[in-house]
Amino acid sequence: MVHGKVTLHEDAIVVPANSVWRRVPLLAGAVGVLALAISGALGWQQRDQLMHSYLVAFLFGLSLALGGLFFVLIQYATRAGWSVVIRRIAENAMATLPLFALLFVPIALFGMDTLYHHWSHPGDDPILLSKQAFLNPTGFYLRAALYFVVWIAASTWFYRRSTRQDEERTAALTGTMQSVSAPVLILFGLTTTFAAIDWVMSLDPHWFSTMFGVYFFAGCVVSILCLLILVSLSLRRGGRLDGVVTVDHLYDLGKLLFGFVVFWAYIAFSQFMLIWYGNIPEETLFFVHRWHHGWEILSILLAAGHFGLPFLFLLPMDFKRNSVTLSLAACWLLVMHYLDLYWLVMPSLHHEHIHGDVLDVTCLIGVMGLFVAVFAHRMVGHKLVPVGDPRLAESVAFENV
C-alpha cells in the first residue's frame, strides 16, 4: 500500500492467519470466564471479599479502556501526527468499553450490600444524611448508566469512523473527528471524575477529596501508555509494524510515560499534603487507615515504586530508546497501578490489617482475560494502523530531533 511517500507492506499492518494473536481471543476468553466462575464459587460465602477483589480487578481493566479513549481523543484534539501509527492500539483498547458495562452488572447487583452499604443505609449518621442527595442507590445507578452511555457512544463513534477510513480513504473523516474530540474530552473528564467518586471514593463516605478524579485519571493514562508500549513491542517482535512503529515513536511514548508518572506523583502528594495540614478528622481517616496495620508498607512501596524508581529509571534517554528497559518499566508500572487501585479499595474492608486473598488473583485473571479477548478480537479484525488517515505518511516518517 502506498500512502504519500511511504509504502506499507501488507504483512506489516495485518495479523497473519498463523499468528498467535489469532488464537488469543478464544483462549483468553475461556480463561477469563473460567476464572470468574471460580471467583464466584470461592467467594459466594465471603461476598464482601469477593466484591472488593472484583472491584479492584474491574477498575484495573476499565482504566486501560478509559486510558485508550483519552489517548484517542487527545491525539485528535491536538491534531497530532506522530501518533497515528500507534493510535489503533488505543482504539482497540477503548473498544472494550461495552465489555465493562457488562462487567459492571455484579457491582450493580451486589455492591449496595457489600461495597457501598455505609451510605446506602446511612442510619442516623449526620454526615451521611447530609450527603444523601448524592449518595443514594437511585442516583448511583442512573449516573453509572450515564457514564457507560457516554463512554460507549464516544468510543464506538470514533472507532467506526477510524476503521471506515481504512477503506474509504476520506480525509474529511479526520477533520470531523478532530472537531468532535474537544467537546467529548469535556464529557470524558466529567464522567471519569464522577465515576471515580461514585465507585471508589464513596467506599469511605465520610472522606472526600476534590483531587480524586484527577488522581484516578492519572492512573488511567499511565496504564494505557504502558499497554501501548508493550503491545507495540510485542507486534514488532512478531514481525508486524516493521518500519511503521520505530524507536522514535517508542521514545515519545516513554517520554509521555515519564511525564504522567510525575503527574500521578504530583497529584498524589498534593492530595495528601492538603489533607494532612488541614487536619480535619473525617478527611484524615482515609490516610490513617493506610498508615497502620501493615498498610504503611504498601504506601511506602507506592511512593518508591510508582514514582521514585520509575523517575530515575525513565529519566535517561537511552533507557527510553531501549526496548528491553522500556518494556520492563511498562510492566513494572502496570503492577504498581494495580497495587495503587488495591491501596484505594481494600483498606475499606480490611483497615485493621493488610490482607491478600486468592480472590484478588482469580478476579484479576477473569477480568483481564475477557479484556484481552475483546482487545485481541478487535486487533485481528482490522489493520494494525489507521491506513486511511491522511497524516499516516507524516507519522511513519516521524523522527525525534
N, C-alpha and C positions, 0 to 999 in steps of 0.2 A: 504494500500500500504506500502511495506517495502522498505526502502532505507537505505542501510548500517545498522546502529544500531538503526535507527529511524523508527517507524511505524506511518504512517499518515492515519488517518481515512478519508474516502471519504467525509463525511459530513462536515469536517473541511476545505476542499480545493475546494469545488464546491458550487455554489449558488443554493439552492434548488428551486424546482418549485414553492413553495408557498412564496418565499421571495419577499419583496417589491422591491428589486433590479430588478426583472424580469419585473416589470411594469414601471420602471423608463425610459427606452429608449423611449417608446411611449409617455408617459406623458411629459417628459422633451422636447422631440422633438416638440410636439404640442405647448407647451408653448413658446418655442424658435421661432418657425415660426410665431405664433400669435403676439409675442412681436415685432419682426422685421417688420411685416406688419403694426402694429400700429405706429412704429417709422417712417416708410416711409410715412404713411398718415399724421402724425402730423408734420413731418419735411419737407414736399415737398415744402412748401413756405418759409422755413428758412433753405436752404440747407447747408449753412456754419455751422450752429449749429449742424445740423444732422450729417454731415460728421466728425466734430470734436468729437462729442459724440460717434459716431460709431468707430472712430479710437481708442479712449481710451478703449472701450469695446473689440475691436479686439485685441489690444496689450495685454490686460489682459489675455484673453483666450490663445492667442498664447504663452505668456510667460510660461504658465503651460505646454503646449505641448513641447516647446523647453526645458524647465527645465527637463521634463521627458526624452527627448532624451539625454540630457547631463548626467543625473543620470545613465542611462543605459550604456552609453559609458564609463564613468569614472569607473564604477564598473568592467567592462570587462578589461579596460586598466590597472587597478591596481590589477587585479586578486583577488578582494575582495570576501571573503567567507561569512562574516557575513550578507551581504545584500541580499542574494539570495532569502530569503522568502518575501522580500519587493519589489524586483525588478519588479515583474509582474504588480504591480500597476503603476509604472513609465512607463512600456512598454505600458499599456493601455492608459496612458496619451499621449505618443508620437504617438500612432496610430491614434490620432485625427488630425494629421497634414494635411492630404488630405482635411479635412473639412475647414481648414483655407486657403487653396488655393482657395476654392470656395468662402469663405467669403471675400477674397481679391478683388473679382471682382468689388463690388461697389466702392472701393477705386481706382481701376484702371480706372473705367469708369468716375467717378465724381471728383476724387481727384485733377486732374490738374487745374480745375477751382475753387476749393474751398480750399483745403488744401495747395497746392503747387504752387498757382498762382504767388507767389512772384518771384520764379525763372523760372517758365515755360514761363513767359512773362517778361523778365528782363528789357525791355526798354533800357534806356541809363545809367543804374546803373553800374558804373565801377567795383564794387566788384562782382556783379552777372555775368557780362560779362566775368570776369576773371575765373569764375567757370563753365562756360557753357560747357566745355569739359566733366564735370562730371554731373552737374545739368542740364539735358535736358530730355524731355519725353521719347525719344527712349532708352537712357541708363537706365532710371528708369524702364521701362517695361522689358527690357532684363535682367537686374540684378534681378528683382523680380522673373522672371521665373527661373533664375538660382538658387536662394535661395530655392524656393519650390522644384525644381528638386532634389537638394542635400538633403534637409531635408526629403522629402517623400521617396526617394530612400534609404536613410540610415535607417529611422525608419521601412520601410517595410521589408528591408533585415534582420535586427536584429529581428524584431517581428516574421516573418515567421520561422526563424531558432529556435528561442526560443520555440515557440508553437509546432513546428515539433519535437523538442527534447522531449516534453512531451510524445509523442507516441513512438519514436524510441529509446530513452534512449542512444543516441550516444554521448559519451564523446568527440569525435573529433569535434563536432559542437561547443563546448565551446572553444576549442583551436583555431578554425578558427575565431570565433567572438572576441576572445582576440587579435589575430594578426591584425585584420582589424580595431579594435576600435581606435588605436592610430592615424593612418592617417585620419580617419573620424573625430576625435576630432579636428584636424587642420582645416579641411574643415568647421566643425561646428563653430569654433571660427571666421574664416574669414567671413563666410556668416552671422552669427549673428551680428557681428560688423558692416558690411556694411548695413545690413537691418536696424539696429538702426539709422545709419547715414541717410539713404535714407528716412525712414518713419517718423522719429521723429526729428532728429537734423536739417534736412533741412526745417522744418516748420519755422525756423528762419534762413534764408540762409546767413545772414551776420555773424552769430555766428558759432564758431566751437570749438570742444574740442577733443583732442586726447585720452581722457579717457572715452568718451561717450559710446563706445561699451562695455567696461568693466562694466560701471555703469548699463547698461541695462541687461547685463548678470547676474550681482549680484542679480538683482531683480527676474530674471527667476529662479535662484537656490533657493532663499528664498521662492518663491511661490510654487515650486514643493515639497520642504520639508514640507511645511505646508499641502499640499494636501496629501502627503504620511502619515503624522501623522493622519489627520482627517479620511481618508478612512480606514486606519488600525484599528483605534479605533472604527469606525462605524461597521466594519465587526466583530470585536471581541465582541462588544455588541450584535450583532445579532447571536452569537454562531459560527461564522466562524473563521478560523485561530486559533482555540483552541489548545494550546500547540505548535503552529508554530511560530507566532509572539509574542514575550514575552516583558516584561518590559525592558529587556536589549536591545532589538532592538529599542524600542521607546526611550530609554535613549540615544542611539547613534544618532538617528535622532534629538533629542533635542540638543545634543552637536553640531551636524552639523549646525542646525538652528542658534544656538547661534554664531557659528563661522562666518556664512555668514551674519548675522545681523551686526557683527563688520566689516566684509569685505565691505559690502554695505556702511556703515558709513565712512570707511576709504577712499573709492573711492569718495564718495560724498564730503567729506571735502577737500580732495586733489584737486579735480577739482575746487571747489570754491576758495580755498586758492591761487592756481596758477594764476587764472584769476584775483582775487582781487589785488594781489600785482603787477601783470603785468600792470593792469590799462590801457588796450588798449580799446578804446571806443567801437569798434564793438564786442569785446568779453564780456565786462561788461554789455552790454544792456540786455543780457539774464537774469542776476540776478537782474538788475534794475527793469525789468518787474515783477519779483517775490518778490519784496520787497516794493511794493507800492500798493495803491488802494485795500487793503484788502488781497492781495495775501501773504503778510508777515505773516498773521495768519496761513495760510496753511504751509508756510515754517517753522515756529516755531513748528507747530504740527508735521511735518515730522521729524524734528530733535529730538523732545522729544518722539514721538510715534513710529517712525521706528527704533530708536536707544536707546535713554535714558531709557525709561520704559522697553522695552524688554531686554536690557542688564541687568538691575537689577533683572528683573523677572526670566530670564532664567539662571542666574548665579548660584543659589543654586542647588545642586544635587537633593534634594528632589523634587523640582518643576519639574524637567525634568523626574523624575520617577513616577510622579503622573499623571494619565490620565486626570483628570479634569483640572489641571493647565496647562498641556501641550497642551490640546485641546483649552483652552482659548487663550493661546499665539499664536497658529496657526491661529485661527480665527481673532484675533486682527491684526496680521501681514499681512494677506490677505487683510484686509481693508486698512491697511497702504500702501500696494503695489498698490492697485487701486488708492489711493489718490496720490501716487508718480507719477503714469502714468498720472493722471489728471493734476498734477502740471507741468509735462513736456509738455503736449499738449495744454491745454486750454488757457493759457495766450497768445498764438499766435493769438487767436481770440478775447479774452477779456482782453487785457492788461491794459485797463483803469479802470476796476473794476472786482472784483471776482464775478463769476457767476455760478449758478447752474440751471439746466433745467430738465424738466421731461424726455427729450430725453436721458439724461445720464442714467436714470433708465431703460427705455424701451430697449435701445440698449444693456445695460449690461445683462438684463434678456434674451434678444434674443440670443446674442452670447453664453452666458453661458448655456442657455437651450439646445442649439444644442451641445455644448461641452459635457455636462453631458449625453446627449442622446447617443452620439457615444462612450463615455468613458464607460458608463454602458453596452452598447451593447457588447463591447469587453470583459468586465469583466464577463458577464454571459455566454459568448460563449466559454470560456476556463477555465482551472484550475486557482485557485486564486494564486498559487505559481508555479514556474517552476519545476515541479516534476521530470523532466528528467535531471536536472543539476547535475553533479557529486559532486558538493560541497554542496548539499542540507543538508545532514546529519550534516556537519560542521556548517551550518547556523542555523539549528534547535537547535543544542547543544550550540550555542554561549552564552557566559556569559562574562559580564564585570568584570575584575579583577583589 
